[in-house]
């Protein structure tokens, strides 16, 4: 008898909505410290390279990150934390990709890769459907492990309802079950 409403929002809006009390909980990647928000560590997503089935990389199980140099790349918009992290990784490894598309969500990035716009680095967990249907291929990085931390956020000092506490427990338990089954 709990009404759950799930909505995608940009991270800055999630923080603003939590502080304003418009949402009970939010889930964000690369959670930032915020004076008015409590962050509950949730899990880490493994990021992988995805490409269309006809891309030259699609026959590889693993490649070094330097192999991505010069590739057409579809990424998150510049102000999104996952984009900042991949940009930093490329900079640190002296890898220059050609940014051909910038989007604010994983679903749009996957569709752009499927139609051949370029390759991308996204969470492995987000491409299970595409892998099962053969619309995307995953290539692991042989010399890098990219883990993207996720956090559950809520307004600091806000009393969480029993339903919200139970929801957090369910999220964490489901995550543990998935890890155990891998």
Residue, then its C-alpha position, 0 to 999 in steps of 0.5 A: x500500500x505504498x505509492x512509488x513514483x520513479x522519475x529520471x532527473x539530472x543530478x542537480x535537480x535530485x539534490x534540489x528536490x531532496x533539499x526542498x522535500x519534493x522527493x523522499x529519496x534519490x539515487x545519484x552517480x558519484x554522490x557529492x557532499x552536500x550540507x543539506x543532504x545525507x548520502x547512503x552509499x548504495x553500490x558501484x556500477x562497472x562501466x564498460x565499452x559498448x559498440x554496435x555489433x558491426x563495429x571493429x571492436x565488437x569481435x574483441x572481448x577486451x582491449x586496452x584503453x589506448x585502443x579507444x584513441x581516435x574513436x567516435x564517442x557518444x557520451x554524457x553531457x559535460x556537466x554530468x559526473x560520469x562524463x567528468x570521470x570518463x573525460x579525466x580517465x581519457x586525459x590521464x591516459x592521453x586518449x583522445x576520442x572524437x565526441x560525436x554525441x552528448x546526451x543526458x541519459x543512458x537510454x539515449x546513449x545506447x540508442x545512439x550507439x545502436x545506430x552506429x553513431x559511435x562507441x560509449x562507456x556506460x554501466x554494464x548493468x544497463x545493457x543486459x537487454x541489448x546484449x540478450x537481443x544482440x543490438x550492442x556488444x560489450x568490450x571490457x577494458x583490459x588495463x582499467x576497471x572503472x567503477x561508478x559509485x551510486x548513492x541514495x540521497x535524502x534531506x539531512x535530518x528528514x525522518x524517513x517513513x517506514x516505507x522509505x526505509x523498507x525501500x532502501x532495504x529492498x534496493x540494497x538486498x536486491x543488489x546483494x542478491x545480484x552480486x552473489x549470482x554473478 
